[in-house]
Amino acid sequence: ELAKLPLDPKIGRMILAARDRASLSEVLVIAAALSTQDVRERPPERQAAADQAHARFRGPEESQKSEFLWYWNLWKAWDEVQRHESSSKQKAWCKQNFLSWLRLREWRDVFTQLHTLCTEHSWKENKESASYEAIHKALLTGLMGHVGCKIEDASGPAAGSYLGARGIKFWPHPGSAIAKKAGKWIVCAELVDTSRLFGRCLARIEPEWLEEVGGHLLKRNISEPHWSKASGAVRAWERGTLYGLTVYPRRGVSYREIDPALCRELFIREGLVQGEIAEGPARGMAFLAHNRRLVAEIERLEHKSRRPDVLVDEELIYAFYDAKLPPEVLDMASFEAWRKAAEKKAPKLLQLSRDQLMRHDAEGITTDRFPSSLEVLGQKLKLAYLHEPGEADDGVTLTVPLAMLNQIPANRCEWLVPGLLEEKVNALLRTVPQKHRHRLQPMADSAAAFMERYDAGEFDTDEPLIKMLQRFVEERVSLKLPMESFRPENLNPHCFMNFRVQDEHGRILGQSRNLAELRAKFRDQVAARFQSARIVPAAPETPQQKKAAPPAGGKAVAAPAAAPATVAEKTLSGFTGWTFGALPELLEVKVAGREIVGFPALHDDGNSVSLRPYDTPEEAAKIHRGGLARLFALELSAQVKAIEKLPGIRELALQFINYGTEAELKAQLVTATLERCCLLEPLPADADSFAKRCQEAKPRITLVAQELMRLTGQLIVEHATLTKRLAGLKTFPDVVADINAQVAKLMPKNFLVALPYERIAQIPRYLKGATVRIDKLRSNAPRDGQLMADWRSLAQPFEREWLAKAKAGVTDPQLEEFRWLLEELRVGLFAQELKTPMPVSVKRLQKIWDSRPR
């Protein structure tokens, strides 16, 4: 059709496009204007007035995005003038609006010719106004070479420039009414090269119009074919350019027709082998769920056994699907059509077998060797396995509810799980010093021998692993190794249990392989949860509840007992006598919505006691002694009052003035007396044993209190004597400081209740030992210094560990015992004549220190 039109091809394309887009009326006018000289006049002396007059024809807001529409608005105004005014008035109107009357007539002549041409071809003009989009799409067909895209980051001289066809750069003409707000994409009627290359008669366009209008001119470059899970097919990225100008940079397109072979390969490799199929379609594929489940099981075996060679290579799985699928299967649509028909004949056609997926048998990877949970006080806590060296959760991870953090058996967790223990034992044996290591060679055999005895149940997994390993080495090769011979700090992280702390909402609060560190970090949060714990009311006991299952690898523990009757009635406080039934060993409590085991204890509330649960037996035992002492004091109130009125107590209070008031002395005497008379093991656990203990204690209370008063007086006198002696040792400040530090630990202000009676009874001897040391000091000061250095060689590591455990809130009975051995060592070193109840020496204590479990 274009060839039949006696027109400039550019104008012809516009008219043909306008015919098809119902915008012929407007485009004929604009095309005629573009075919003639500009009708505007702009005298140099009246440029501002001319611009103002021409601005009247810009039209409504949308028209102001395009200078092409200025011609249409002018045409309508000029048409009205022509129809209603005389020739002279028409000329006057033109002069008033700075328009050339002759050029307007020329414009109309060209329009008439174009209109006649359209009439001859029976092309009808649109009666309704055409849209902005329709008009400019028609104009674009003849102006594709005059399109521009704004250069966003242009600065300096290039600021405001547009990138055009074939790499040209142009600027909107300074006289353009829309130059500063033209938009990102524009089209211009002509490019004029003066001081710069300028575009004249501009209009804002959308880049999508270019593809619709000039799709045949676009060059399409397709790259990066990839599997798309969402569309279930292979897609690629297409980039469209018009004369080198990027119309769209990245558009997803189908790759099916471009490279069918690659589409098939990616569908199998990424869709079927790697399981990258959308959830909806995947639900209908039983074979895929079956194959995924098998692969996941085998991957779990790999993580558990720390062997990444059990699952076959992906290439073998690819080959399986490749052999089954016909060549025409390229995507999900074609696959589903084929599969539904094929599975009617062979339902398991695409199901892989365990043998096909495994390179070799995973012998030894059993539930017994790699359990899925660890049982702690009747609760099954999840164990997860991961073989990713360097990752934070490499190895085995125990998920611990926050409320149970203090109930995790630290020693038991050193043993990991049976399937990982042999590697850890082997690694620990390799840390033994070289001079002893050769006796354990070959290490693999020694580790295997340890595992044989472990499997036979010869080792107590509630004990530290290194302690059992120490015993094993001694029995196997008659070599008694100190604990320091094993260097667990040299092991890889996966040789230690990873603890992941989780709150009641399943949120991960933290994880570490250092259980003590986690307990210290979350101590306050755990305590807060147990303070708000609710004891679960009693329920009828079943035969199965009479004995709870033991923790994995541990000893049996009593099942959580039915709470006393008063518990069910929620009277948990205000007890002034044993009116709450038998005290169970364990209680079932609800902490943060989770039912777990708690350890019951009587809590001292001042004038009464209350029954409360605690998260560890150690914490419960510590609190319970105070609560039980209060209950005895309430029950034996007459005897307690008698203690406070014993003869000589006022005189003793005067001596006690440096340690506390008379009331504090009496309170300490009462507590210490009840401790000796009533709190003897086994502690009463029910009303009968409590009443019996009270009866047994009544005749002893006064005698014990008097003995404590005598001992207290003796201690105060000894302390005063020692203090006077120290005052005369100004030339030995180190010795004075050391003895003062010793006495401060032996006799804190609350020494009567802070220390057991058996220890208090030995303090006079320790104080006398310090006095003897002073007597010897002047005659042989260098020897005192040497003895002090020997003592400190043991005391300093003890104090470091004592402080570390105190900071972590851990009570260690063996450390407590060693503290008193250090006091005995002082006597043995500085005052041998006073004798000690057991043989002590630096060498003996060093041996005890080295052999302690850690």
C-alpha positions, 0 to 999 in steps of 0.5 A: 500500500505504501508504494501506491501512495505518491508521498514521502514514505515517512508521511505515508507510513504515518497515514497508513498507521493512523488509518488502522488506529482510528486517528486519521483526522489528527495525523493528517493535520500533523503530517501536513504540518510536517510537510510544510514550513513552520507556520510560526513567526518569531520576530527578534524584537518581539520573541517573548510576545510571540512565545506567549501567543504560541503558548495559547495553542498548547491545549489541555495537560496531556497535550502539553507532553507533545509539541505535535499536538500543538499543530492539532490545537492550532488547526482547530482554532484556525479552522474556526477563524476561516469559517466565520471571519473575512479574509482581512480578519483572518490576516489580522488574527494571524498577525495577532498570534504571530502566524504566517498567513501564507504558510497556513494556506500552504498547510491547508493546501497540503492537508487538502491533497492528503485528505483527497488521497484518503477519500480516493482510497475510501479511508474514513476519518475518525469522528471521535477524538483519538487518544494520545497513544493512538496518535503518537504510535501512528507518528512513530511509524515514520519517525523511528529513527528520531527516537531518543532515551535520556542519559540519566547519569550525564553531567557537565556539557552532556547534561540533559542529552538523549541517546538516539539511533545508531549511537547519536547524541542529541539535546531538546531544542532550547526553544522547545516548550517541553525541553525540561520535562520531556521525559525519559523516552521522546520522539522528535520530528527532525534533528537539526545540527547547529551548535549541537545536534538538536531535536525539534518538535518533541513528544513524550512516548513509552518504550513499549510503543516502539516494540508494537510499532516497529517490532520488525526493526528490533534486534533481539539478543537471547542469552542465559538459558535457565530452568524456571521453577515457576513456569516449569520450562526453560526460559532465557533473557531477551534484550531488544534494541532499535538501531542500537538503542536498548528498548528493553534490557531483560525480558524472560522468553521461552527457550523451547524453540531455540534449543530443544536439546538444552531444554530437555537437559535442563528440565531433567537435571534441574527439574527432576534431579535437583527437585526444582519443581513448583509445589503445586505440580510436585504434589501430584507426582508420587514418584518425585516424592518417593525419590526425594524421600530416598535421597534425603534419607541417604543424605542424612546417613552421609551427615550421620556417618560423616561420609559424603560418598554414600549417595550416587553422583547426580549424573547417574540420576540424570542418566536414569531419567534420560533413559526413561523420558522420550525426546519430545519431553522438554518441559513440565507441560510435555512431561505431564502429558507423557507421564500420565499416560506412561504411569497407567501402564507402569506406575513405578516407571520413574521410581528410583530404588535404594540400591540405585541411589547408594554407592555402597551399603551404609553398614553401621549407620543404624538408629542405635548408633545415630539416634534421632533424640536424646532422652533427658528426664523423660523428655526426648530432645531432638538430635540433628546431624550435619557434615559441613566442616567449618559450619557452626552446626557441623557434627551433632546438634542437640536442640535444648528447650530454654527451661531444660538448659540446666538439666542437660547432662554435661558428662553424658553429652561428652560421649556424643552418640555411639556412631561418632564416639569412635572417631572422638576416642581415636582423636583423643588418644592421638593427643597423648604425648609422644613418649606415651603414644607409641604404646597405644599404636595402632590408634585405630585398634585401641579406639576399636577396643574401647568401643567394644567395651563401650558396647558391652556396657563397661563404661559409665556414661554419666562419668566424664569421657576422659576419666573412662578413657584414662581407666581404659588406657591403664587397663589396656597397656598398664599406663596411668596417664594424668588427665592433662595428657589428653588435650580435648582442645586440640580436637575438631569442633564436630567432636563436641556436642553442639547445643542449640537453645530454643525458646517456647516459640521455637526461636533459636536464642543461641548455640555453642559447644560450651554448655557452661557458657550457655548456662551462664548466658541464659541463667537469668532467663531460665530462673525467671521461667522456673519462678513462674512455673506451675506444678501440674496437678496430681493424676492417677499413677499408671504402672508405666509411670512407676519407673521412667525410662532412663536417659540415653546412656544414663541411669534410671530415674524415678518418674515424676511423682504425683504431686501432694494433695495440697498441690492439686488444691494450689496451696503451695505456700504458707506452710508452718508444719509438715502438712503437705504430704510426702515430698516427691523426688521429682515433680511434673511442672509446666514451664512456658507452656511445656511440661517438664520435670522439676526438682521440688524444694521447700523455700524459706519464706521467713515465717513459713515455707513454700513448695517450689520446683527448681530446674536442677537437683543441686539448686533444689538441694541448696534451697531445700536445706534452708526451707527445711531448717525454717520448718524445723525452727517453726516446729521447735520454736520453744527450743529455739527460744531457749537457745536465744536465752542461753547463759553467757550469750550476751557476753559472747555477743560483745566479743562477736561485735566485729562479726555482727549484732547480738540478733545476728549471732543468735540467728546464726547459732539457731541455724547452725544448731538446727543444721547439726541436730536436724539436717542430718542425712537422709533428710526427712521426706514425709511428715513421719520422718520429720516428726521423728527427727524433731523428737530426736533433736529436742534433747540435743539442741541445748547441748549443741548450741552450747558447744557452738557458743564455746567454739565461737568464743574460742575462734574469736579469741584465737583470731584476736591473738593472731591479729595482735601478732600480725600488727608487729610484723610490719617488716613482712608485708607479704606474709601479713597480707597472705595470713589476712587473706587466709583468715578472711576466707576462714572466718567471714562474718557469717562463718557459723552458717557459711561453713559446716560444723566439721570445718568450723571445728578445724579453724582453731588449728588453722589459726594456731598454724598461722601463729606458729608460722609467725614464730618461725618467720623471724628465724628463717624468712627465706624458708617461709618464702619458699614454702609460700611459693610451693603452696601458691603453685597449687593455690593459684590454679585452684583459685582460677578454676574456683572463680570460673565455676562460681561465675558460671554458677557451677558447684563442684564438691571436689573443688570444695574438698580441695579448698580444705586440703589447701588449708591442711597443706598450710599446716603441713608446711608451716606448722608440722608439729600441729599434725594433720588428719591425713598425710599432705604434701605438695606432691600429693595434692598436685597428684590429686589436682591432676587426676580430678575430672574436668 
